[in-house]
């Protein structure tokens, strides 16, 4: 049953664990599944654009979708309501008093596409089409002056959008972790 | 007459620190003698010296056991506090009442719960775990299949990265230990080591992270370094001996011992091996504490060494001078607790507390120290050390580095994350206990 890679993982695990736990006998009851059967359900995307679906959208296309599906909670002008504001943000130099916003805090653009597609609208998650998600992503980026109103967001352009605070982080893991 | 002699025994012992703290071994040395002299937090003055008769409940047949039993009706105060009891469309927190519990295990019904959109009502026969991405063979595991795998049990605390956040307040908060520290709990978890399943799927050497995703309506997901997955990550199926509670991830959750609770994805349905973190909403935005200079910590992950006193604490007021047991909880993501020091004078002098064994890594350790309260003002606080050498910071030093809110926040708010500094309780001459800054 041990493939070369099986041995690789067992050795790595044993090095880390230093115990016999890594060599627990397994009944091997996992059922193989094809990538094709996973693809439609898997919505993981990565900051380099891996996983972004086909499609495209602009702020102009996103505005009416926003008004219909988002404004009720986030406000007519994205100023916030029962859900957070999607626009603006004060400088982070106020430390922990600062409210985190897309413009003043979020490090990468793909998080926006991912969270809209994954979790929005709150009461009907994963009902937006990919086309709608691209348009809403463009709309939110444009009202924050991160992209121009005419910029089209797609799988190529979105990962290249530079977020204002992308350099604002100190990565703790693994080197700064005690 | 005899009672008077017993309560005087504390005077024969050497105080270990100022303001009445005694040697941690005092209870063990003197055993029942000292225990009998103890003053309870809610001792009734009239309890002694009455002629004894049978109580009414001792003269009739008692209550029949139920099929699933609850604590006594007299313990109804031991409840979670709910931040969002009506399930409005926002996150909800349910906090553990540490001041009404003792020992090291949190009962399942009182384990803290945070969910962003409620607990999905999962049919275990329909639920599956998919492992794919940078593996040799993508696989699906049903719950029936997982039940046949070799299992391990371990104690582990789970703590929200935002637990204790009210202590970033510039002023002490009029709140109890449940409100301040209720987003940490500890249980015995039983399940399958994630490494066992990854051995079956195989790992592409390019995999450096995995994405864990839940079956909640928001499909909450986090990125986890592969090193943690192969170290001590578990697919947990049981919690304190019974199947997971719905709010804690039924029918299966990821358990990453010691790491911020949000990463131990509940209602686990997907593990995808990848070569970079996804920068999910939780890791990109939420669990990223802003520092005073405007930079923010990213990938904080570890819940570092921490302790707090649960007895006494606000709501458990002292009833007259005398002997009390100070006790509390200590834990660290970096290993075992090796020492807890307790002060009764606001940190001027410290006594070493006794640690209740067995000592488990990344789990609650109960500490205890006898204390003679002389009836005067006192400030109690604890400070823990883990066996990796990390010492719990004093609050003033901590907020000097991490920042402090300029206004008193809501006790339910999260002005920042990853507070692990000290907590102080002030005691006035009436025995009232309040949160203070020492």
Interface residues (C-beta under 8 A of the other chain):
Chain A: X3 X5 X6 X8 X9 X10 X12 X13 X16 X17 X21 X22 X24 X25 X26 X27 X28 X29 X30 X31 X32 X33 X34 X35 X38 X42 X43 X44 X45 X46 X47 X48 X50 X73 X82 X83 X91 X92 X93 X94 X95 X96 X97 X98 X100 X105 X106 X107 X108 X110 X111 X114 X115 X118 X119 X122 X123 X125 X126 X168 X169 X170 X171 X172 X173 X174 X177 X178
Chain B: X89 X90 X117 X130 X131 X132 X133 X136 X137 X138 X139 X140 X141 X142 X145 X146 X148 X149 X150 X152 X168 X193 X195 X196 X197 X198 X199 X200 X201 X202 X203 X204 X205 X211 X213 X217 X218 X219 X221 X225 X227 X230 X231 X232 X270 X272 X274 X276 X277 X278 X279 X280 X281 X284 X285 X288 X289 X290 X291 X292 X293 X294 X295 X296 X297 X298 X299 X300 X301 X302 X304 X334 X388 X390 X402 X403 X404 X405 X406 X407 X415 X416
